[in-house]
Amino acid sequence: MNLVEFFDMGGYALYVWSSFGATAILMIAEPLLLRTRRRNVLRRIARLIRIQTEEQS
């Protein structure tokens, strides 16, 4: 088996490599999206705490 045969994947190269690429993109995107969501939640919590302390004063 040579390198060209390996990357051809027996005629299924388009399916195999597009699936691999989609999976790689999603595995990179998920932590980035989670980090953004976490930051937004922390900001919202801080804002709620600030509002509650202002109302109690």
Phi, psi and omega in degrees: 000126177258178185295323180295318178296322179297313182286340176284333178054040177065029180093356181255020186300316182300314179295312184296310185287328176290323176295317177299316180295317179297318179296318180297316180298316181293324179290333175280320185289325185301310178297326178294317178294321178295321179296319179295316179298319180298315179299318180295319178295317179296321176296318180296318178296316179299319179296318179295320178296318179298318179295317181294321179290326177292324180289328181282339182285000000 
